[in-house]
Structure formats: structure tokens, C-alpha cells
Amino acid sequence: MDLVVNALFLKGSRENLSIILNKRSVKPYKDVYELPEFPLDFDHDASEVFKKVVKNDLSISFDEENVFQLDKRVKQGRDLRGERYSYPFVKYLNNIDCQPSIGEWVKVKEIKELAFDHGCILLEALGKFFYYMPGFEKAVAKINLPEIMGKANLSFEHESITFFGGTFNPWHNGHLACLNALLEAESPNSVLVIPDKNPWKVDSQFMGECRFKKYMELCQRLKNTPFAVYPGFFGKEDNNPTSSWITKVNIRRKNLLLGDDSFMDLPHWKNAKELIQALNCIYIVPRNTPINLLEKKIEQLAKEYPSLSLTLLPNHEFQDVSSTEIRKNFNI
């Protein structure tokens, strides 16, 4: 088993947000970018190795400012070269313009693919930019992501955010219809799409798929919409049930957008009571559930949670099309 330190050096903001990357010269992933990587001895501290990288390879004095560590990467199959544990560190270089000896500066919005699970590591780091989400890092406070990712209207304080989560594999116009129905009905302050993996299926990142590439494809599909896409959970090794993070969101009014099937099953979700109590409103998109059953469930939850607002959204053009059919035809 190998131990390594992955270094994420960032600078700039918005469209100029950039990261140091290496382009691989050998297989696997020949000619694909990867994060700088440094060996770690079993008896050495990962943070000390990172400090040496800053001093030796960036030729700048190390300080603790704007430095934070990401989750340790240990999942079997994460690296085609064999069993390898990674300790990723992030340093934001504020007002520092250096020419690295360990790679080249690449604008984040221009990255097409990253080798191994390095796209997942970068997604976790980008999730730290969302000030209201769990795990937000002060080191990147007021540093904005490129418009295609974060959208300017979700960069700073809001009193209300509606979250729309799912695997979105693939994203299709049925999902977009759900969001448009929400905007037409309520026009909430902000909407954040939260892609995540399906805990009941094989993780696609271990089937040669770059998770960062999939994230950027979703951002591209939503480019001309007001909807931002949260990257933080899409790159995690662990599962992220809604109840594990919704109560920690630093927003006064937290709302969920759910399809009718998910809404009907909501009382059976993990820690459902705590989850529902944390919400201000649930928006329900009609689909295949008979209206009388939906109305009955709404009435039941309204009595159990009197402070919760429950809104059944208008019908939409894709609600009678099966999910399988929509997936076959992306643009149905």
C-alpha cells in the first residue's frame, strides 16, 4: 500500500479561478491532467510533507493561512495503479503569483478530465466555497467560483434556498421541468441542484468515469438557467443522506424540491423527523402518484408538522413519460 499527499493550489476568482495540475506522460490516463502527488512515509506527518511542497516547489514561505485538509481517500479501487491512500490538502494563494515547478496553472472551468479519482477530490474542494453548506472553509470566503458552477446569485447571503437533489444519471429535460415548475409557482430566492451518487449502485468513479467531467456536463446543461450546481457531495467517498447535511445548512429558510414518489416515501427516509423539522417548505412535483393519495399524504404531514409549508406544484409536460423513456431520449 502506498501513502501519498495530493496538493491542490488555487488562485484567482470567478472565471480566473485556477489550479496547478500535471499532465501525465504515461499510461494509465496518458495526456490527462492529474493533481500533484508526493510520497508519504508511514512514520511522517502528511501536513509536514505538504509544507515542504509549498516551500520547495512553489518557492514561497509557508504560512497556515488559507490552508485546509480534505477527506482522506482510502476506498478500494480508487487508483488503477494499486492500493493507494491519499491525504489531500488545499492552499489558496492570495495575491501570490508564482511559477510552479510541479505543473502548470489551468483555469478550473477549462478542465476537461482528471485522472484517477482526482476529479472527486477537486469537487470536494470546490464544495468548500459555498458559505452556507456544511464544511465551508473561511480560507476561501468571498472567493467566487466560475459563473457556470456557482452562479453569482448564490455567491453571497440569501435567506432562502431550495435544494433539488438526485443522481441525475443522466440529467434530462424531465428534471429541468421540475425546476421550471418550481420557479413558475413560487419564484424562490435561490435554487441549488445537488448531484450525488446512488448508495445502492456501483460507484461510477471506479468504472473509469471522471466525476468532475460529469459535474461539468451538468453545469453546461444548466448554463443558461439561474440554477447553481453544488459539487461537494458528488466527489465524496461516503454516502450523504439528506438528513446528514440539511440540518447543518447555514440558511434561515431551507426548502426541498421532491418528486411525488420521493415525497410519498419521505417518512421512511433516514432520520426523517429531524430532516422535516429542519425544513420551511417542501415543493412536490406531480408525476405518477394518484392525486388523492398525494393530497392525503400532504394533509397527514401538515397535521404532524404544522410549521411546515407543503406546496403541490402544477402539472408539467413530462409527468406522464416514464423515467426509462426519458433516459433513452435525453431531450424528450
Salt bridges, closest charged atoms under 4 A:
ASP2 OD2 - ARG84 NH2 3.68
GLU15 OE1 - LYS109 NZ 3.35
ASP31 OD2 - LYS30 NZ 3.62
GLU34 OE1 - ARG24 NH1 3.08
GLU37 OE1 - ARG81 NH2 3.32
GLU37 OE1 - ARG84 NH1 2.63
GLU37 OE2 - HIS118 NE2 3.77
ASP41 OD2 - HIS44 ND1 3.66
ASP43 OD1 - HIS44 NE2 3.82
GLU48 OE2 - LYS51 NZ 3.40
ASP63 OD1 - LYS91 NZ 3.34
GLU64 OE2 - LYS51 NZ 3.37
ASP71 OD2 - LYS236 NZ 2.69
ASP79 OD2 - ARG81 NH2 2.74
ASP79 OD2 - ARG84 NE 3.77
ASP97 OD1 - LYS11 NZ 3.26
ASP117 OD2 - ARG78 NE 2.78
GLU124 OE1 - ARG73 NH2 2.84
GLU124 OE2 - LYS236 NZ 3.95
GLU159 OE1 - ARG252 NH2 3.10
ASP203 OD1 - ARG211 NH2 2.30
GLU217 OE1 - LYS214 NZ 3.58
GLU299 OE2 - LYS303 NZ 3.62
